[in-house]
Amino acid sequence: MVIWALAKKEMRLLLRDRMAVIVLLGMPLVFILLWGLMLGENFGQKNADEKLRVYVVDLDQGDGLSPGVPWSKAVYDDLSGTAGIHVDYLSSYDEAERRIRKHKVAAVLVLRPGFSDRINKCSFLADGINPFHRDGVYLDKIDAALLKDPKQPGAAAIIDQVAQVSLLRVILPWMIGKAFERLSDQEFIQLLGEKVQLPLPNNLLVRAAFGGDDKVALKKMLDLASGSNEKEAREYRRKVGQGVQEALKEQFKKYDLTGKTWATLTRSTDEKPGESAAAAPEGMHWSDFGAQRYQQLVPSFTVMFPFFLAMVVGWVFVTERRQGTLKRLRFAPVSRAQILLGKLLPVFVLSMGLAAFLLLAGRFIFQMNWGPDAWPLWEQVAWLLPIVVATSFASMGLALLVAAVARSEIQVALFGALPVLVMALVSGCILPREMMTASAQALSWFTPHGWALAAYRELLGDDPHYIPDLWLVAQSCGVLMGFGVGFLGLAWCLLRLD
């Protein structure tokens, strides 16, 4: 009853300032909306702002597979047909350099006038151009270039890899198709006839007819079959080449080795992922809040903001120290543990309420799933509840630790805001963990934010068929409870009620 009386008093004080409560609940929502706006180019256009923009300068003046159609068109079709890629043309090389200098774009792919001519000369033969190296394509060998902004190395590297993959998908099938066609050429069959040695039967007359050797070149057999008729000899060589092609086609029947594009080579009949989705209508709609960026932001801020309650608790303790309230409570018939529990219970409830509010907003505003569609609603809530409780317990422990060491409002701001912001940054609440270095990702596991974020992201998301790793969720909850116990134990040793 003593704990409940103290907790009810603290809750009344917290809820009496209605504007503070509104700000406490509304601020995370405002942050999510603002971050979503900044991360997307157009807030109401879901498809456009989620694609990686690849800028291209097309100066190609040659012919590709068809007369009048340059190879640059094949590169554009491959890029635009790739999911998550949006291709923009720039008018000139000077325009590309200007945008690079002004840091408006990270990289620009330039296809120079001789691009098609160089592609046509690419071949596996000794007299052809070999454009490949270990990591991709030599751009200078195919009369192309990639202009990069040195101030944006990360984004430029991503665009470089995208361009390399597209060029590989354009050039490699062309070279394979050309090489396969050469199997029926007269020159190749002539060379094959000279190199292939056929064994002769153990017959003296047959071997004597071929000079006494036990092997005979294929060319001699073809010449023998055609006699002195050159027309028939060419026809025999053509049939040999056709037979070689047919045998290889049967051996590799999953592929069309005569195809000179990636789709024909791989016999791909799938719809291009980059063209399958219809463009989103302009303007802001409720459905736009289901964009991928919000699936990242909602869990991040659901983790980060409950820990800011540390400052609220710190300010309460500083104020009560100044007013002498804590000193008077020491002479009351209540224990030290009852005082602390009475003050921290409202913070724990408020933290859970804030998390519940953001989770409801994530489900009904940002179209976020609480778990797989195969789970009933009660099961989704049952797995989310331990994460909310464990995260609130850890934030409550951190709040008491800040209250234990802070002696003024300035110290509350320093000891409360700065550690929370640093842990939010390190854990991936501000910058996604997958964009960090390996060492930074390892460091994120030393923060309660990192474990809470991992648990939330395992359950929350936009894929209704994803099966969460429940062991990771349970492990994260256990670690969060451990953080809470550690914070509370340290705070108990440092806290003074005078």
Secondary structure, 3 states (H helix, E strand, C coil): CHHHHHHHHHHHHHHHCHHHHHHHHHHHHHHHHHHHHHHCCCCCCHHHHCCEEEEEEECCCCCCCECCECHHHHHHHHHHCCCCEEEEEECCHHHHHHHHHCCCCCEEEEECCCHHHHHHHECCCCCCECCEECCEECCHHHCEEEEECCCCHHHHHHHHHHHHHHHHHHHHHHHHHHHHHHHHCHHHHHHHHHHCEEECCCCHHHHHHCCCCCEEEHHHHHHHHHCCCHHHHHHHHHHHHHHHHHHHHHHCCCCCCCCCCHHHHCCCCCCCHHHHCCCCCCCCCHHHHHCHHHHHHHHHHHHHHHHCHHHHHHHHHHHHHHHCHHHHHHCCCCCHHHHHHHHHHHHHHHHHHHHHHHHHHHHHCCCCECCCCCCCHHHHHHHHHHHHHHHHHHHHHHHHHHHHHCCCHHHHHHHHHHHHHHHHHHHCCCCCHHHCCHHHHHHHCCCHHHHHHHHHHHHCECCCCCCCCHHHHHHHHHHHHHHHHHHHHHHHHHCCCC
